[in-house]
Amino acid sequence: MIVDSYNRTHDYLRISLTDVCNLRCTYCMPDEHYAFMQSERLMQPKEIATIAATFVSMGVRRIRLTGGEPLARPDFHEILQRLSVLPVTITLTTNGTLLHRHLDQLINAGVTSLNISLDTLSQDKFRLLTRRDQFTQIMRNILTAVEKGLQVKLNVVVMKGVNEEEILDFIAWTKHSPIDVRFIEFMPFDGNKWSGEQVVSEKEILDLIGSKYSFQAVHRPLQSTSNPYIIPGHAGSFAIISTMSSPFCAGCNRMRLTADGRMKNCLFSKGETDLLSALREGRELKPLIEQNVFGKAEKLGGQFEENSFRELNGEDLINRSMISIGG
């Protein structure tokens, strides 16, 4: 088992396959002309499989593939095939633009759940937020994934003055469709011009939903990052990822591997451990992984306190941009 100094067992690994993305969401990518990693800096398929297998041998039971946009990687199928032989549950976070090209391969590899990022139900607003015109394709791919029986979770980053007025529209979608909408509090990363005043808190989201719907909280596993709710009579459900107003660090079981093979023990951690260089130099990975996790802060990467986000200066945080960490 991989255990930190607070006795939290870590069995969930998020692997970023690339920082390349075919959208340009402003809260994720700092600049339209972003300098993506050179290919030689990226983990190659065999290296990804080797590092992942090491984590699995240490107790990891779930792997999520992220990006950037993981499906934009040309060798995605090879990576998926190599990982699919491991005794783990594999899931994927995607922006949905390329899903139609890979859906059958994902299903054949045993993937049963997808997280799809979608911050608006307005085609015009989507174009403004992402600086691309892919809304119709994404919506078509979401419906296809649902029709094929996949569990679809929609990741909606809620930003004040941007899309909070659409919260009820997303809830209405769950009436007849078995999707799980996850409202995410806006988080600070390098270059995303974050402000605490832009955060729509869990309480504000629930108050808005409660103004029209009667909902019920359901059990949240200790390791879960979201607080789940159901609305009686709805085929789908919703949840809130309350990182800024009510973080879920006490039961955290997650580790992250960036596309250039650096391990982060928290989304907000300052430090990283270079596993890719160690692998290429023939060094043992297990001691590095154990040391990294044992040094994990109690909460929020040790960089700020919960419920202090209104006064937090995002520029004071030491971290990467979201796209170079992995979604």
N, C-alpha and C positions, 0 to 999 in steps of 0.2 A: 504494500500500500504506500501511497504518497501522502504524507501527513505533514501539516505545518505546525508551528509552535503553539497554535490555539486548538490543536487536536482536530482540525478539519481534514477529512479524508478527501482527496482529489482524484476523481475518476472520470472526468469529462474534459476532453481536449478539443479546442477549436483551432483548426489549421487554415491559415490564409494561404491560398494557392498563388495569388498574384495581387499586386496593387493596381493593375490595369482595370479600368471600368469604362463602359461605353456610355455612361451617363455622367453628368457633372453637377450632382446635387451640392448646393453651396455649403450645407452644414457638414458635409463629409469631405469634399475635395476643396482645398483652399483656393485653387486657381484653375481657370479654364485650360491653361497650358502647363499642366502639371508634369514634372520630370519623373516619369516612371522608372522603376528599378531596371537596370540592365540585366539581360537574361542570365549572364554568368553569376549574378548575385542571388538568383532565385534557387530554391531547392528544386532539384530535378526529380522526376517520378520515382526512381529507385531510392533516392535519398529521403523523400517524403515517406515512402513505405518503411524504410529502415528505422527512421526516427519514430514513426507511429508505432511500429512493432515494439520498440523499446518501451514506450509509454504503456502499451497494452500488457507487456510482461510485468509491469509494475502496478497493474490494477485498473487501468483505464478501460471503461466499458462503453463509452460513447464518444464518437468523433463527429464534429460538425465542420463541414467544408465552407469556407467563406472567401471573401476577396476584400477590396475590389469586387469584380464580378468573376466568380470562379469559373463560370461556363465560358468566359472569354478566353480561357487558356487553351491553346491549340491541342495540348496533350491531355486534356481533361479525362477522356475516356480511359487512357492508360493509367492515370492516377487512380481513378475510381475502381478500375479492375484490380489493381494491386492492393488497394485498401479493402475491397469487398471480401477478400479471403480471411481477413482478421476477424476474431470472435467479438465484434463490436456492433453497436447500432450506429449506422451512418445517416446523418441528416445534412441538409444543405440550406444555406441562406443565399438568396439570389435576388436580383432586381427583376427577374422574370422576362427580360427582353429576348433571351435566347433559349428559353425553356422548351419551345416546340422542337428544337433540334436535338434535344438530349433526354426528353421525358421517358421514352421507352427504355433507353440504356439505364437510367436511374432506377426505374421500376425493376428491370431485370437484375440489377445489382442489389436489390432488397431494400431500397430506400422507400419508406412509406410516409414520410413527413417532410414538408418543405416550409421554410419561412420566406415569404416574398415581401420585399420592401415596396410600399406604396403609400405616399403621404397625402395624396389628394384624389378625389373622384372627379375632378374637373380637368378636361383635356387641356384647356388653355392654361390653367394654373400649373399643371404637370410640366408643360413646356417651359414655363418661367422658372420652376424650381429645379428642373433637371438640365435645362438648356438643350434638350433633345426632344424629338417628336416620336415617342415610342408608346404612347398611352394605349392606343387601340390594340397593339400586339400584346402588351402585358395583360390587358383585360381578357383577351382571347385565351391566353395561356393559363391564366388563373382558372377560368371556367373549365378548360380542358383538364387541368390537373384535378379539379374537384370531380369531374365526370369520371375520371379514371380511378377514383377511390382514394386518392392521396389526402392525408390530413394537411390542410393548408392554413397556415398562420400568416396574417398580414401584419407586418411591422410598420406602424405609423408613428413617425416622430412628430410630436405635437409642438408647434411653435406659436407663441402669442402674436397676433397680428398677421399670421400667415395662413394657418389652416384649422385653428381651434373651432371655427364655426362649422366645420364639417364632421365633428365628432358624432353628432346625431345621425348624419347621413351614413356613416360607417356602421353605426348600430342598426340602422334600418336594414342594411344589407344582410345582417345576420338573421333577419326574420325568417327567410325562406332558404337561405344557403348555409350549409354546415361549416362555415369558416370561423376561425378564431381571430378576432381583431385584437392586436396588442398595441395599446397606446403607450408610447415611450416618452418619458420626460427628456427634454432637450439637454444634451450633455456637452461639456466643454472639451475641445481638442485643439491641437495646434492649428492655427490659421482659420478656424471656422467662425471667428468674430462673435463668439458666444457672449451672452449677457444673462444674468440671473433674472432680469425682468422679462425675458422671453420664455421662461419656463412656465408651462401650464402644469401645475402640481396635480398629484393624484386626487387630492380633495376637490380641487376645482373641476377636474374631469368627472368625478363621481357626482358632484353637485349638478353639473350640467345634464348628465345622463338621467339623474334622478328627477329632474324637472319634467321629464316626459315618460320615463319607464320605471317600473318597479323591478329591481334586480336583487339577486341574492349572492352573497359571497359563498364560495365553495372552498374546500380544504386545499391549502397550499403546502406542498411538500417542503421540508426545510431547505432543500437544495435549489428550489425553484427561484427564478429571478423575477417572476411576475405574480401579481395578486389576481386570481381568476374570479370571474363572476358569470352568472347565468341570468337570462331573462326568461321567465316562464312563457312557454309557447314559441320560443325562438329556436330554430334549427341549429344556429350557431351560438357563439359565446363571445365574451370579451375579457381582456385582462389588462392590467396596468403595470408597466415596468417603472417603478418609482425610485430610480437611482438617486435623484437629487433630494427629494423630500423625505423618503423613507427607505433607505438602502437595505439590501437583503444580504449583507456581508456575513452575518453570523453563521449561515449554513453553506457558504460558497464552496463549491467543489470544482471550479473551473480553472483551466490553464490555457494559455494562448501561445501559438507558434506563428510568428509573422512569416511572410512569404520569403524573406531572406534568412529564415531559420533561426530567429532569435526568440527565446522563450520569455514570456511575460507572465507573472503570477497573478496579475490583476489588470483590468482594463486601464486603470489609472496609475499603475506602478511606474516609478521613475527608472528603475534598473531593468536590465535585460541580460540574458545569458545566451551567448552565441553557440548554439548547438550545432549549426551547420559547419562552422569552421572546425569545431572539435571532431565531428564525424569525418571530415575530409583529412584531418591530421591523424586519424586513427585513435583518438582518445576515447575513454569510456564516457558514455553519456549519463548513466544512472546517477553517479555522484553529483554531477552538475544539476540534474533535474531535482534531486533531493535537496540540495543546497538552495536552489532557487526558491522552491516552495516553502522550505523551512523559514526563509527570510521574509515571507509574505506579511504585510502589515495587517492589523486587525480589521481595518475597513478603509475603503476608498483610496487605496494605495498609500495611505498615510499622508495624503496631500491636503485634505480638507475635512471638515466635520459635517455630519448630516444636519439638515435644516439651516445651514449657513449659506445656502446657495444664492440668496438674494444679494448678499454683500460680497460674494466671491468674485475676485478678478480672475477671469479665465486665463489671462496672459501670464499669471504668476505660476500656473501649473507647468510642470516639466513632463512632456509627453510628445508622442508623435501625432500626426494628423490621423483621423479615423481611418482613412483609406489605406494608410501604410501599416496600421495595426491589424486590421481585419474586422469585418462587421460581426 
